[in-house]
Every structure is written in C-alpha cells, then in structure tokens.
C-alpha cells in the first residue's frame, strides 16, 4: 500500500514540476497590419500505448528508414506483436510516433512531456529457440533390433532390462556424430513396464467369445460396444470385424509409434467407443477403450475387385459405408509424400494406401506394378480411395503385411524426451518436459497437439499434477505440438510462484518520459521533484519523513542516540523536518536536541556536518525507499533533480540537489547549490 501511495504522489509532483505555462507573444511578421498571437500548448500527459499505436510505430516512414533492411522484420513485428523488443527499442522508435499525427498530442509545444507506458519483450532463454528448431528423432525398428541384439527376438520398445536412459545416448551418438555442445534433439520412443518373453505361445482363444452383430446398424453419434476381431493394422488405427461387417477404428498419428497398443492381427477385443462419419465412411473415433480377451485365426472374406467401374461407383456414393474388403491392381504414383495407385488413367478415382509403415512405403516405388489387398475405409478429396493393406504384392513377390512386426508384442507407452549434447554425451535436458501421447489424451485432445487457447488452459494444470512438490521460483521448459493450420513444435517456459505455474513470455510493462525540445521529441529518463516548504504538504512530508525514519532505524537505534525528536517527525542528524517540509540547519537546535552528537564542534562545523549527512546519507536513503525501481540505463546518465528548501534560523531559502542513479534503487550525490 505504501509503494502505491509513494508512486502516486511522485507522479503528481513530477507532473507539477514538468508542467509549464508561457505568456502569449505577438508575432509581428505574420500579415501586414495584423498582430496574431502565438499559440503555445505546454502540457505533461500520461499515455498508455494501444495496439493501434504499435502498428503506427511499425508503419512510420521515419522509423522504417531508421530500421533499414537489417531490422525491417523486427520493426514489422512491433505492429503485430504489440510490443517493443531489443532490436526496436521505445527509446529510439517512439519519438517519430509522438511527432506524427497518429499521436493524439502531436501538436504539443516545446517543454511538454509525455509519460509513456508501453510493453517490451525481453530476450527469451536461448533454449526456447534451440528446442523449437531441434530435429525430432523417432527410434526405429532398426534401433530396437540393435538394442535387443536380434533381428527376430526384439520388441519395438525399451523395457526394464533395456532402459531408454541407457540406450538412447548411444543411438543419438551414432545418428548425430557431428553434434556440438548445446544441440538439442526431441526423441520419440516406446517404453514397456515389463520385459518381453520370447517364444511364448500365443494367447489362447477365449472360450465362449462371440462376435457381436452391431456394426451394420451403427450411425454417426452412436455409442457402441463391439465384440470383434482385429483384421488389419496400420500406423493410424485398425480394422475391427464382427458378425455384421468391418469398421475402421481411428487411433491417432502415434498409434504405430505406440507399438499398436499391443494389438495384433487376430486379437479378440471388446471395444467401447463413439461412431462418427468421415469421408463417406462410418468409423469409430479416437478415444475408444479396448480390452484384449483372446486370439483367434482370421478368415478374410472373398476380396472384391476394385477396378475402374467399382472405384468410380464408390467415389460417386452419397451414403456413409462400412469398410469393404477387396484388392486393386495398378501402377504406383509417388508425388512428394503422397503414394497413390493408378487403376486406370482415364478415370478420376485412384487407390490410396492408408497408414503405411516405413517398410511398406519403401516397397511402393514410383512406377512399380502392385496388387494391394485390404480394407477400403473411406474416400478422401472425392477421388482417393483409402485402403488399409493386409497384403502387398510387387511384381509377383509377396511382401510383408502391416502386421508383420517384431516377433513379440508388449504393451507400451509413447514418450517424448528432449535430449541435449553436453560436448561429450547426450543427456535428457534439465528442467524440460515434453508432452506425451497420454498427456494429450488426458487433456481430451483427439490428436497429439494443442491449439487456440489450449496451452494456457491445460499446461499450468499439467505442471501442477506432474510436479506436486515444486518450490517457488522453480522453472520448467514445456515442449508440445501446436496446431494452427500446420503442426509445429513449441517450447515455453513456466515458472512456479508457490501457488501456480505461470507462463513467462518475456513481456514487461515499462514507463518512460519523452520531452519535446526544438520541435522534436526525445527520450528523457531524468526526474525532477519539487518539495515545497510548509506544513501538511503531502509530497514534502513523504520525502522528509522517509529521511527521519532512516535516521531513527539506522542511527538512533544502534547507538542509543536521540537525534530524532519526541514527535518522531524531525531529526537533527541532518536536519530534515517532515513537520515543516524542509531542512532545519539551525546549529543551536541540533545541539539542543543531542549535545553529545556535536560535542566540541562550532556552529559552522555543525551545519557543515548536517549538510554532508543530508547530501550523502539521509536523502539518498529516502530516494532508495521511495524509488526502489529507479535503474541504470546504458549510455545515459539518469539524474534525479530535487527542489527543496532549508531554514537557517532567519530565512527559508530554496535549493537544488542532484543525484545520479548508479544501480537499481541506489543514488549517488552529484551536487547541491547551497
């Protein structure tokens, strides 16, 4: 509460000191026979910049010339981020704005001052940009084979006997042999809580397990329970079959990374989920719960032939349909990351293998003649018939299907960890956490990303739950995927205040003074304070009472001296009087208050000692108490000028004393004209 009062009073005082009036003068050179009064408008105003003002700063032609090509992008950012930056400082770029018609008070005359409040983005930790630019590495099947030391007896996951923390540094060392100290990599991998058992028999068929007969009756929006068998797998989901048909179950882009949730072709499962309609298909949305209850042999129906006529019929349909089992033969067309199958050059429809593994993609080279058998699940873009393969044959050679993976499957979780190179070894980055698949799911996200206001809503709670024993001032870098049309990695720093985690965005609000001189605005950090003499003048009482309190707490208390009067509003260590609003330089009054303090000194020596103490001890202490945020500005001397009065027993005279800010809240005496 005291600081608020102090600041308010200082603001009033500064406004009073900076305001000025000038008499009208007559201009004899305007028009013959006329005398036109000159118009002056000298004011001190307080102004807070709006978003439109930042845009005006960015578009100002003078500022564009000042920024040049080197800082053109940084100047443009001021108008979109609504803040200044290290490259574009308010000190350098505000004057042109104040002198333009975009500023409400641009017509003010010389001698005017503006106390401007604005936002500045401070430099963010270097780790943020480095992590956002870091490569992402997905631990591959080949890596897992190396870890487990076998082409056959391995799992696509780390486990207690082969922990990620032990194995990943070696994988990264091999992948990035030229890494430099401070490099980052975001690593995606699988972790199993249990070790695999190789060569174990398959799960027995569950006695009495009966396929449900519900898939053909489902509509979008239905909640359903399905007893079915897994009949096809791809990296983004699987096909589930019951007695009435087959349906695609979407599991998200990390399904393949997540070792297919431990699913295999032939698993008998009980699924509870929600139905949706997408791309002319009926499917089950991400988030369905799955219980594996057994295993059985999978018998596929006769494959329908997806020829030109059939695909043309499929893309022309208007009703949503279940998955159709069939096969297509054509030539592979590769365009960037897109792989399509051209059945007939004369028709619009094309085959489009869906959710392929890296091994399958490698088989489908541009121009190859292939036959793909599997489940046609939907139609994308009104022409691409997406099919989840159960078999791919290239030039007559049988290829591995999407389910042909490691010899053993284990339940595993998908994890992301940020690693950094310390110059010798790759290690998990300290004070850094990356969101995992389970985290996105817990936040209710369908995909492994956040968007819009999700980060501000979810990340503080995520950190609170993950780090329940955090201490005040702890800081964490949080790494996550953010979607805004495209998906990109974001890194943000959050700090803990003892109660909640808050985003550190580097944004600070500052107030600076600009003055108009010679028709131009310029940055002026100097402060002038006027302390009128007299009783009950609030601003004077404030400063001189701060002097008295300092003497009481720092001189009287340790020594037992009594420089402070019994009323507690005057002191004769340096003569400050909060009661009279001045400095009392009467030697007789000082000696009378505390004779021992001035024993053996002449009146002249007493006055000289009081002046010295006022200059170098009591008033600098008062300034520190009232202006704790005053700080050094590189390249500029920040000067505080104080107008005050002193009483010598006969008259009260006005004086000026000056101080230089030498550190935050610290003041060094320059001169006093007494």
Secondary structure, DSSP 4 states (H G I P E B T S, - for coil): -HHHHHHHHHHHHHHHHH-------EETTSSTT--EE------EEEEE--HHHHHHHHH-HHHHHHHTTTTHHHHHHHHHHTSB-SSS-HHHHHHHHHTSTTSTTTTPPTT-EEEEEEEEEPPPPHHHHHHHTSEEEEPPHHHHHHHHT-SSS--SSBBTTB-HHHHHHHHHHHH-TT--TT-EEEEEEEE-SS---TTPPPPPPPTT----S-GGG--TT-EEEEEEEEEEEETTEEEEEETTEEEEEE--TTTTTTGGGG--TTEEEEEEEEEEEETTEEEE-TT-EEEEEEE----PPPPEE--HHHHHHHHH--S-B--EEEEEEEEEEEETTEEEEES-TTSS-EEEE-S--HHHHHH--TT-EEEEEEEEEEEETTTEEEEEEEEEEETTEE---TT---SS----EEEEEEEEE-SS-EEEPTTEEE--HHHHHHTT-SSS-B-TTHHHHHHHHHHHHH-TT--TT-EEEEEEEEESSSEEEEEEEEEE-SS-EEEE--EEEEEEEEEEETTEEEE---EEEE---STT-HHHHHHHHHHHHHHIIIIIHHH----B-TTSSBBSSS-EETTTTEEE--HHHHHHH-GGGGTT--HHHHHHHHHHHIIIIIHHHHHHHH-TT---BTTB--EEEEEEEEE-SS-EEEEEEEEEEEETTEEEEEEE--
